[in-house]
Amino acid sequence: MAELSVVGKSVIRNDALDKVLGKTRYSADIKMPNMLHAKVLRSTVAHAFVKKLDVSQAAALPGVHAVLTAKDVPGLNGHGIIFKDEPVLISDKIRKIGDGLALVAAETEDIAQQALKLIEVELEEIPGVFDAIQAMDQDAPKVHGDSNILALRKILRGNVDEVFETADIVVENEYVTQMQEHAYIEPEAGIAYMEDDIVVVKASTQNTHFDCREIARNLALPQSRIRMIQAPTGGGFGGKLDISVQIYLALLALNTRRPVKLVYSREESIITSSKRHPCVIKYKTAADKTGKLLAVDVHAVADTGAYSSYGPAPVTRLAVHAAGPYEVPNVRIYAYTVYTNNPTAGAMRGFGVPQIAFAYEQQMDMLAEKAGISPLEIRLRNTLKNGSLTSTGQVMDVKGNIGDTLVPAYEKVMANKSQLLAPYKKRGIGMGCLYYGIGNTGQPNPAGAFLDVMEDGSAHLMVGAADIGQGSNTILAQIAAEELGLDFNDIKVTSADTGVTPDGGASSASRQTYISGNATLKAAKIVKEILVNEIAAWQRVLPEAIALKNKYVFIHSKQTDIAVAQLIARCRGKGIMTIGHGWYNPTTEPLDDETGQGKPYEVYSFASHVAEVEVDTQTGQVEVVRIAAAHDVGKAVNPLHVEGQIEGGTIMGVGYGLYEEIKIANGNIRTPSFATYIIPTSMDIPIVDTIIVEENANTGPFGAKGLGEPPLVAPAAAIANAVSQAIGVRINSLPLTPEKVLKALQEAGRI
C-alpha cells in the first residue's frame, strides 16, 4: 500500500477541546423557550395486572399540560430491536419493575413529579419468575405467551459424543456470569419539539434511524414526519441502542405542541436500561494427549429479563464464538435466551462474547495442565488461521492469527514482572484470547454516506453513524480526506440526523469503522474518479498516472502546482458536480436454523490480553498489576484512538472481572446508584500496555477492521486464569470478589 497522508495519523478529534472544557451541550443541557418538563410513572412491582389507572387528579393539577397513558398512544404501543414486545406504556400487564404506566408534561419538574403522586393505580400482583433456569420449566409463571424460552441458537458440527468417548483429555465445568450495568456517565435524556408538521427529537442515542422508525410506528405517522437527531452522547456501550426517552418525548410534543424535555435520574437509568446478560454456561472440552482440541459441548442459558431488547443477537454471538479463536472440528452448542421478570438484558460492549470467553479460556488453561504443556503453547497449537474452519463452517480468510497478538503481549508482561513484597501475597499471570466478528451476525447491516466536495477544497460528509464518544466522525473524516487528497480539517462531518444523513445502522457490533468507513470510501472514490478524469483530460495523461495527495495533484508520482481545490473549482465551473454517495453491506450468510452453519461475518479481529495479578490471601483482594493488550486492528486509522479504545475497553473488562454486579432480589435492583454499583476508579486501574498489530483486512477501508468491543472481551478471563495460577484454586463465577477468593481458599484448605 502506498504511503498514506491522513489515515494512520493521530489527528486530534474536532470535538475534543469542547468536551474537555465542558462546552459541549449534552441533552440535559439543552433548553428551549416555552419548554415543558416530563416525568414517567413507573411500576414498583415486577409482575402484575393493571386493574385501574386514574389520571384525572394529575391532569387537573395547575401547571400540568398533558397526562398520557397507553390509550393515548395512536400507533402500535410496542417497541423492540428484534421483537416489538415492550409496550411504550403498559395497558394491561406489568412484566418488570420500571415499566412505564403514564407520562406527565408540566411547566416544571417539581410540578410533573407532584402530578405523578396524584395518579391512582390499582394492581393485581401475580407470581413472577426470577431465575432463568427455573423459567424454562413449563410450569413456571409465563412472562410472554406460552413459553419463557424466547430463542434457541444451535451450532452443530461433527460428532461430539463419539469424540468424548475416546478422547485422552476431557475437562468439564460450569461457569456463572453476572448482570452488568453500562454505567455511562450521561443518563438517558432528550428534548422534542414541533417544526411545522415535523416531530423533531434530539436525544442521546446509538441509532437515530432505528429510533425514527420506532417513533413513527408508535405515533402512527410516516417516517418522513419524524426527524431524529443524535445529541452529543456521553457514552453508550450498547445501552443506548434501546428506546428510552424518544417515544415518550415525541408523544408529549405532538400532544402539547410545545418543546418537552425528559432527563432520567441515575436510579431511573439503572432500573430501566438494558444490561449485560447474566449466563449459566456448562462447558465440556475434549483434546488429545498433545493438547490438540477435538470437541466442545456447550449449554448456555442467558437471562434476557422481561423484554427481548437485542436479546437473541448477543446470545447468538455467544454461540458463534463459543469455541474461542481455536480450530475445533466437532462442536455442539446450545444457547438459550430466556424471559424472566428481571431487568431487561440486551446489547452491551462485547455482545455475549465476554461471558463465553470467561468459560473457554479457563477451559484452555485446564487442558494445558492435563496435557503437560504451557497455556501459551496450547493456544498457539490450536489457533484459527488462514484456511481454518470455524464452528459455523466458515473458511477463515485472514492474514494473521492469535499468535500475532498473544506472543508480544506475553513477552511484554514477562519482561516487566515485579517482585512480591509480602509472603501472604501471591502473584500469577494469565491470558485471554479472542477473535471477534465485525458487524451483525449473518444479517444485512448496511451503512450509507453522502459527500459534497466544494470548490474551495472543503467537503461535507453526511453519515448516519452515531459518534457516541468512540470517534467515528474523526475516523470517517480521515478516510474521506485520504482518498480525496485533502486535509482532515477540510472535512466537515454531519452525523446521525435522519433529516439529513443516510441510514448508518447502529453504532454497535464494532461496525462503524469497517462498514460506514467503506461507505465513506465508496462515496469518496466517486468524487475522486470525477476529479481524476478531469485532470487526465486536461493534462493529457492516463488516469492511472494521477494521484491526489496533500492537497495537490501528483502526476507520475511528482507533485504539480495544481491544487486539489483548483481542480474541484474547474469541475464545478464546467457544471460537473463533485458529489458522491456510497453504501456498504458486508457479505455474510445467515446461520442455518438447525445446524448454525453459515458465514456470520465478513471479517474478524484477533486480540490477546495477558494479565499479572497480585492476590492478598489474608483479605482475598485481587489487584491487577499490569495488562498487556495486543489487538489486530487491520489498519490503525488513528493510532491514538486505537490506544484509547484498548485502554478503555480493558478497564471496563477489569470492572467486569473484579467489581461490577447488578444485584437483584425478586426483580428489584439492589444496586441502583454508583454508591452501591461499584465500577473501577482511577486507583483501581492497572498499567495497560497497548500493542497495535496491523494485519490489513482485504475488505476494510485502507485495511481497517473494527475495534470498539474486543478490548472488553478478554480481561476477565485473563484475570481469572492469573488468579488461579497465583493461588492454585479456580473460581468459576464473576466477579472475582474478595469473598469468593477467601471462600475458595478456605474450601481448598489453603488458609
N, C-alpha and C positions, 0 to 999 in steps of 0.2 A: 504494500500500500504506500502511495506517495506521502511525503511528509505533510502533516496537517497543521493548519494555522490556528484554528479555533477549537476544534474537537481535540480533547486530550490536554487542554489547558485549564488551570484552576481559576477561572474567572469568578469574580465576586458577584453574587446574585443581586439584582437591582432592588429587591425588597429588603435586603439585609439591614441597611442602616436605619430605615424607619422602624423596623421591628426592635432593633437594639435600643433605639431612643424612645420607644414607647409611642411613636406617632401613628402606627398602624391602627386603623379603626376596625375592630372586630364587630361581630353582630351586636353584642351588648353595648357597644359604644355608639351605635347609630341612633340618631334622634331626628324626628321629622315634626313639622308643625301639625298641631291638631291630633297628635298621636295618642292612641289608646293602649292600655296595658292588659295583657291576657294572663289568665291562670287556668289550670286544669284541675278539676275534681277527680281524684283517683281512688281506686279501690284499696282498702286496707286489709282485705281478706283474699285468700288465694283461689277459692273455688266457691261460687255461689250463683244462684239465680236472682236477677233483679226483679223484685215484685212491685216496687214503686219508686218513682223518681219525680219529685215535685220541685220545680224551679221557680214557682210563682213569687215567693218572697224575695228571692235573689234578684229576679227581673225587676221587681218594684223598688229596689234599693236605689236612692238617688246617686247618680254618677255611673250607674251601670247602663251600658248601651246594647249589650247582647248577652243572652244566656242560651247556649245551643246544646242540644242532646242528639242522640242518634237519629231521631226523626227529622232533624234539620240538615242531615247530610243528603243532598239531592241525588248523588250517584251511588256507587257500589257499596259504600261504607265498609271497605276492606282494602288492605294493602299487604304487601309482602314481596320480597325479592324473587322468590321462586313460586310460592303458593300465596294466594291472597286470603290468608286465613286469620289475619289480625284486624279486628274492627277499628275504625277510626275512633268511634265512641261506642261503648257497649250498649246493646239494646236488650239483651236477654241474659247471657251467661258470662260471668266473670271467670277468667282462667288463670289469673295471676295477680299478685299484689302489684299495684301500679297501673292497672288497666284504667284507661280514661273513661269517665262517665259523663262529664259535662264540661263545657268551655264557658268562660266569662271574659268579656271585654269591658273595661271600665276606665274612667278618667285617670285613676292612679292604681298602683299596685296594691296599696292598702285597701282601697275600696273593692278591688277584684278579690282579694283574699277574704275580706269580710263577706262578700257575696257567696263564696264557696261554703261558708259556715251556715248559710241560710237554706241551702239545698237539702231537702228531705229525701233520704234514701232508706228504702226497706229491702232487706236481702233475706234470702233463704240459703244459709250456708249448707254445703254438701261436702262429703268426704273428698279429699284430694289425694294425689299420688306424688310423692316427692323423691322416689328412688327409681332410677331408670331401669334397673334390672327387674324390680317389682312391677313397674309399669308395663313390662312386656307380657305379664301374666294376663290371660284372657279375663280373669275375674277382677282385675284392678279397675278402679274408677277411670272412666274414659274422659280424656281432655277434649278430643275431637272425634266425632264419628264412632265407629265400632272397634277401632284398634288404636293403641298408642304408638305402634310402630309406623313411623312416618315414611321411612325408606330403608332399603337394604341394598348395599353395594357389594357385589361379589367379584372377586378376581380369582380365576381358576385357571391353572396351567399345570400340565404334567400329572403325575400320580403320587400324591403326597403320602398316602397311607402305606404304599409299597416301600417308599424310601425310608420311612420311620421304622419299619420292621427290621431293616438290615443296617441302618446307619451306625457308624462307630461311635459317634458322639451325639447326644441329644440333650438340649437344655430347654427347660420349660418353666415359665414363671408368670405371675400375674402382676400387672402394673396399674396403679391408680393415679390419675392426674386431676388437678383441681380446676375449679372455675376461676377465671382470671378477668379482672376489670381492665378496660383500656387505659383508664387513668389519664386521659388527655387533660391538659391544663384548662382549656376552654370548654365549659359545658355547652350543651345544645342551646342554640339561640337563633333568632331571626326576626325579620320585620317583613310585613306585606302591606301593599297599598294598591289602589286602582290607578291605572294610567289610561284614561278613556275607558274602553271596554276590556282592557287587558288587566288580568290579575298578575301583579309583579311580586315575587317573593325573593328576598335576599336572606340567605341562611348559611350556616356552617354545614358543609356537606362534602361528600366524596363523589357524587354522581348527579349532576344537575339534570341531565336528560331523563334519567330514571325518575327523579323527583317530579319533573314536569308531567310525565305520563301518569304517575300516581295521583297527582293533584287533579289533573284533567278528568281522570276516571271517577274520582270521588265528588267532584263538583259538577259532573255531567256537562262539561264544556269541551270544545275541541282543544287540542294541544296548542294550536295557534293563538289561543286566547290566554295562555299561561306563559309567563316569562319567568324562568327560574335562573337566578344569578347566584353564583357562589360568592359569599362574603369571605374575606380573609379568614382562614381556618386555623385555629390553634390546636392542631393535632387531630388525628382521626383513627389511624391504626386498624381500620375496618369498622369501627363502631359508628361512624357517620355515613355508612352505606345505607343503613335503615332509615325509614321515615321517622322523624321525631316531631319537630315543630311545624314542618312545611304545610301539611294539610290543615292543621288547626288554624294557622295564620291565614291561609287562603280563604277558608270558610268565614272567618271573622271579618276580614277585609271586604269580602264580597257582600256580607250581610250589613255591615255598618257603613260602607263606602268611605271609611277613614283608615289611615295607617294604623296598624296594630303590631305591637312588639311583644315577644314572648322570650323570656330567658329562664332556663331551668336553674334551680338551685343545685348545689353539688349532690345533696342527698337525692333529689329528684332524678338527677342524671344517673347516678349509680343504680337506683332502684329500677329505672325504666329502660336503660340502654342494654343492648345485647352484650354477651360475654363470650369468652373462650369456652368451648365445650369441655366440661369435665368428662373423663373417659375411664372405663374399666377395660383393660386390654389383657387378654390371655394370649401369650406368645410362646410358640414352640418352634425350635430350630434344630435342624439336623445337619451334620457335617461329617466328612470322612476324617480319618485319623490325622491327616495333614492340615486340617482346618479348612478344607475347601467346602464351601456351602453347598448343600444338596436340596434342602427344602425348608420352607417356613409355613406354619399353620397359625393363623391369627384370627382371633374372635374379639371384636371391639364393639363396645356399646357406648354411644355418646348421648348425653342428656341435652336435648335441644330446648328444653323448657316448654313454655306454654304455646309458643308460636314458632313457625318454621324458620323465619328470617332467611338467612343463607344456608341454614342447617345441613341439608343433604350435600351441598357443594364441598364444604371443608371435610366432611366425613368421607366423601368420595376421594378427595385428595389424600386424606389419611390412608385410605386403602391402596391407592395407586402407589404411594411412597412407602408402603409398609415393609417392604424388603430392604429399604435403605438404598444407598448408592452401590449396591452389590449385585453380582450376577447370581441368580438363584433359579435353577431350571424347573423346580416344582414349587408351586405356591397354591395355598388355599386361604383366602382372606374373606371374611365376612365382617362387614362394618354396618352397624345398625344406627339409625338416627331415631331417637325415641322422644315422644312428647311426655312431659310431666307438668306439674303446676309450679315448677320452679321458675326463676327468671329466665327469659329467653336467651339462648346462646346462638351466635351467628358467626360472622366473619371477624377474625382477629389476626393480626400480623402473624403469618406462618400458616394459617388456614388449615389446621389439623395436623400439620407435619411436626410441630414441636412435641405433641403428645406421643406420636408413634416413634419419633426419634429417641425419646427418653427410654422407650422399650427396646428398640432394635439395637441401639448402641450398647446398652448393658448386656444384651444377649451376646454381642460380638466379643466383649471382654471375657465373659464366662466361657465361651467357646475356645478362645485363645488359651485360657488357663488349662482347659481339659486337653487341648491339642499340644500343649507344651511349647507354644510359641508366643511371641510378644503381641500386645494389642496393635502395635504398628504393623507387624508382619501380616496378621490375619486380614487386616483391611486392605493392604496393598495386594494381597494374594487374590482377593475376591472382587476388586473394584470393577464397576462397569467401565467399558472402554469402547472405542470405535468398533462397531460391528456386533457388540453385545446385544442380547435380547433382554428387555425389561420384563417385569412381571406381566405387563399387558401385551407382550409380544411385539413391542415396537423395537425396531433395529436402531441402535444408537448411532447417530451421525454426528460425532463430536471429535474435536481435536485433542482435548485433554481428558484427565480423569482425576479421581480423588488424590492420587499421588502427587499431582502438581500443587495441591494445596496442603495436604497433610504433612509432607516431608518438611517444607520450610517452616510451618507452624510448630512442629515438634522440635525441630532444631533450634528455633528461637527460644522456646521455653527451656530446653535442656541447657542452652548456653547461658541462661540467666537464673539458674536455680539459686535460691538463697538458703542460708543456714538457719536451723532451728535455734530458738533462744530459750526454750523451756522443755524439760523432759516430758511433761504431760501434754505437750502439743505434738501433733503428728502431721507430716506433710505427705501429699500424694499428688500424682499427675494423672490426668485423664483426658481422653479425647472424644470428640463427637464429630461425625461426618454426615454430609448430606448431599443429595442432588435435589434440584427444585425445578419443577416445570413452570415455565413462564407463560402467564395468561390463564384464561379459563380452561377447565378440564374437558377436552373433547367437544367443546361447544363453540359456535361462532362468537367472536368477540372483536368486532372491527372498531376502528377509530378513523376519524377524518381530519383534514386540515385544509384551510383556505390560506392563500398567500397573495398579498398585493404588494408588489415591488415598485416603488415610486421613483420619479425621475431625479430626485436628489440623492439617491442611493440608500434611502431608508426603506424599511419594509414593515408591513403589518401582517403578523402571523396570527391566525384565529384557529384555536384548537379547543375541543371540548374537555380535554384532560383537566381535572381539578388539581391545582397545586395546593396540597394540604400541609406544606412545610417540607416536603421531600425535594423540592426544587425542580419540578418538571418544566416550569416556564423557562428556567435558565437552560436546562438541557436541550429543550426543543429549539430555543433561540440559537444555541451553539450549532446544532445540526443544520439549521437553515442557513446560518451565516457561513459555515464551512462550505456548503455546496455552492453558494452564490458568490463566494469570494469577498464577502463583506465582513465587517467587524461585528462582534457580539452586540455592542451597543447600538448598532444600526437597526436591530430587530426589536420592534415593539410587539409584545405578546398580549393578546386578549384571550382569556381562557374561561371556560365553564360558564357561559351565558347563552341560554337557549334562544335568545333573541338575535344572537349574532353568530355564534360558533356552531360548527357541525358536531354531531354526537361523537364524543371521545370514549364512551364507555366509562366504566368505573375506574377510579384510582385505587386499584386493588390488584391482587394476584401478581404483583411486581411487573405490571404490564406496560406502563406508560412510556418508559424509555424505549422499549422494544417496539410496541405497536403504534403509539402516537408518534414515536420517533421515525418509524418507517413511513407513516402517512405524511409527516412533515417533509421527509426526504423526497418522497414522490412529488409533492407539490413544488418543492424547490427545483427538482430536476426538470419539470415542465417549463418553468421560467428560465432555467439555465439553457435549455435547448433553444428557446426563442432567442436569447442573447447570443449564444454561440453561432447560431445560423446567421444572425445579422452581421456579426463581426467577420465571419468566414466569407460572406459575400462582399463585404466592404473591403477587406484586406486581400481577397482572392487567395485564401488558403483553405485547406481541408479542415472541417470541424474538429477532427481528432488532434489537430496540432494546437488547439486552443485550450487554455486553462484560465480560470478566474481565481485570483488569489490576492490576499492582502489589499483588496480594493482596486486592483489593476488587472488589465488583460495581459496574459502571457501568451506568446506565440513561439512554438518550438522551444519551450522552457525558458525563453528570455522575456523579461518584463518590457512592455511597451509603455508609451506615455499616455495610453488611453485608459482612463479611469472607468471602473465598472459603472459609476453613476453617469458618466458621459454616454456610455453605451445604452444604458436604460433610457436616458433622455432622447437619444437618437431614435430608439424604437417607438417611444411614446409620440415623438414628433411626426412619425410616419403613420400614426394611427394603430400601431401594434401594441396591444395591451400586454403588459408584463405581469400577468396574473396566473396563478396555478392552483390546482386543487389535487388532493391525493387522499386515498384511503387504503388501509391495510387490514387484512384479516388473516391471521396465521392459518397455515394448512394443518388441519387436525382431522381425526376421525372419531366419531362417537364410540364410546365403550359399549360393547355388546352387553345387553341386559343380563344375560345368563352367565357369561364367562368373564366379562370385564376386559376382553381383549380389544385392542384398538390402538390408535395413535393419539394420546391425550394432549400432547404438547408438541410444538414445532421445535422448541429449543429448551435446553436445560442449563442451569447454572450449577457449578460444583463449589463446595466450601468445606473447610475443616476448622474446628476450634480445639485448641489444646489448653487445658486449664491446670494451674497449680493452686492447690488449696492448702490451708492450714486448719486443722481441727483441734479445738481445745477439748480434751477428753474429760475435763472436770465440769465444764458447762454445756458441752455439746455444740458450742458456737462454731460455725464454719465461716472462715474468711477466705475469699478468693484473692489470692496474692497477685496473680497475673493470668491473662488470657491472650494467647496469640490467635488471631482470627485471620485466616487466609481465604480469600474469595476470588474465584474466577469470574470476572465480570464481562468477559469478551473484550470490550474496549472501554476503558475508563473515560467517558466523555468529559467528565470534570473530576479529576482525582481528589480534590478537596471534598466534593460532595460524597464521593465514594467512601472516603475515610470517615466522614460524619455519619453516613448510613451504617457502616460497620460498627463504629463505636456505639451509636445509639441503640442499634439492634442488640448488640452484645450486652449492654447494660440492662436492657429490658429482659433479656434472657436470664441474666443473673437474678433479677427480681422474680421471674417465673420459677427459677430453680430453688431459691432460698427463702423468699419473703411473702410473696403475694398469694392471697387466697380469699375469695369471696366466701364467707361462712354463712350458711343458710340453716334455718330451723323452720320446718313446715312452710317453705316458700318465702319466708321473711328474711331479708338480708340483715345480718347482724353486724356488718362492717360497712355502713353507708357513708363514711367520710374518710378523709385522709388521716384522721386521728386514729382510726381503727383499721383501715385498709392500708397496709404497710408497703411502700414502694422504696426502692433504693434511693438514698440521699448521696450527696457528694462524698460523704465519709465512707460510703459502702462500695464505691467504685474502684475496681482494681486497675492495675496497669493494663491497658489494652494495646497490644501490638497489632496494628493493621498491616496486612500483607496483601497487596493488589496483584493478582495474577491475570494476565491478559491472553486468553486463547480466543482469538476473534471468531465470532459466530458468522458463518457464511450468509445467513439471512438477516442479520441485525444491521441497523444503521451504523455504518462505519465499523461494523463488527460487534456492536454493543449488545448486551443482554440486560435482563432486569436484575435488581439488587434489593429492593425495599424490604422483602421479608426474610430471605435466607439468614441474615445475621442473628435473628432471634431463635432460629430453629435448634441449634446445637449446644448452646451454653449449658442448659440444664442437664443434658445427657453427659457432657464433658465433666461437669461438676460432680454428678453422681458417681461417675467412674473414678474420679480423683479421690472422692471421699472414701470409696470402697478400698482403693489402694492404700489410703492413709490408715484406716482403722481396721481393715480386714473384714468388714461387715457390709452387706448390701442393704440399701434402703430402696424399696420399690414403689414409694409413693411420693408425690410432690405436694408442697415444697419440703425441702430438707431442713426442717426446723430443729432447733436445739433439743426440743423434747423428743423428737423422733430419733435423733442421733444418740442421745443418752439411753433411750429405751432399747435401741438396737445393741448398744454396747453392753447394757445390763443383761439382756437376753442371751448374748453370746458369751457372757462370763468374762468380759474384758475389763470391767471395772467393779 
